[in-house]
């Protein structure tokens, strides 16, 4: 059996097990070809993996994934795709099915049904090939208490053939001052940064971070966010599960909201706001004229009275703000303050489920 | 294929972490040493200033009585003169659990009188001793020998007229420490292997380390092999320390043979497997610790670790024979102390069978993947 060395489509670098010659072969996706070593002549076969060309743009594809425990569908027929190089946030309240989903993608749990591919490979049969290309930070992860940060990274890196530079990871994670500190003596935020650092020891293409900021104080949470933002800058694909909407809003290029095992909305933050939110609202506070509501409605604005002289006006385009201000001036309306606020994920979740994200279970 | 690079890295980091945990090092090494010292002192009589010696006077003469009187005046000696003239001295020693005896032969006085005038004549007295008792016998021997020197000095101005003829009883009785040390070795390996397995399989599961390892390119077999090597390292280290202290503090007589190594290896596998089984069914860390205690403590007391089984009620003696630690203790005693090859072989075979059953069962029931 020749040994497959790289990842490129249709062109494969392989090594002859007899003479160790490394040579290149070409072929079509999903096709078996006969191979002869150009040096020793050893004959063999090589099967090019069947890879959908479309999937090459995606780090992860999930199709009709289902996990059933007894009568409960913890994950109920979900499908989504994660593009290479993006931060994908899997957002939902506790118990929504986030960790079950990510653990099925990481091959820790067996799906009841469905297909998962990572970097074009169906993990059902090829997860071992994928292992060296992914890094994971499990939920509530704690490393070995009596190893220092450097020893911990050194230990985990020895499990891989492909290894990133430990010093570089320590610098990137801002752990240089703590590199000789025992894990047990680190703060919560530092421990999580070490957890992320461990997931990088094999220089992975995809990093799974399962609720990386749960239980951290706001400062530590912000530190971890900066680390994740840094990963995106380095071209890594990040699969982030979280129940913090601010985290998804701050970090994600693409968001999937899961509720009771089903994906109820998916897209970029802009897409979600445009599709499911009220868009941006201009809030006029301390307004002395309620007649202005009719005037604005007459000019085509969706307007809501909030009581006590407070009025909200939906803004579909940024340019319409100037039109509203112009109308107010023209109508000699007085007010105490004006501000513009965009819909957020909490409102979207509320609109979709009737419950607040922070309170839903 | 075995991943030696991982195994080396894992073994190295395990040893490093173990050395940094003062508590673990204490329980693995110092605690058994303390047990040996404390129990050894209690049962070997090191804290007692009296040493028993049997004295049989077959001469009943004024000289022999004078000599016995000198011995009686030594405060640390407690003389037992109850042995009958026709009684086997070795059997009497075993019966009384006394490891030294002095026999003054018939004709002691007349031979002494001849020796006074003839410098070529010496008079023998017999000193019987149990060679398996290295803690008290040497002390009694020294006391008797110096008493004889003093007697020679007073009676003959220093000429060596009375000679102590030492006779080993080759006793089958062994000192408590001989019994105790193999038990402590078995007990220490049992606790470190069971609790080591519990820690790996419950704490590492709770901390997400097992989930992490599942997604890394290592096999479960490599992980288990590496951890077993670490447990073997701990087992041999703790057994060595215990033996060293036993020899240095209590003059323990041991024999290190192939059985010793086989039993230590098999015992490590046996109790590691038992720990895996416990942590499979009791997943919570604290509860698993308690379950470990519930199994190790009764076994420790009922399997003849501290006390010979024949001192226990018969139903408990029967019960002990279903406990794996009983076979470990007996196998170690027969291999290291009693040098009984047949019994070593039999008990070692039982330990190997238990080890195979528990370790295979442990591997089968241990799961990394979530349901």
Interface residues (C-beta under 8 A of the other chain):
Chain A: X103 X106 X107 X108 X109 X110 X128 X131 X132 X134 X136 X138 X139 X140 X141 X142 X143 X144 X145 X146 X147 X151 X154 X155 X156 X158 X159 X160 X161 X182 X198
Chain B: X5 X6 X9 X10 X13 X16 X17 X20 X21 X206 X207 X208 X209 X211 X212 X214 X215 X216 X217 X218 X369 X370 X371
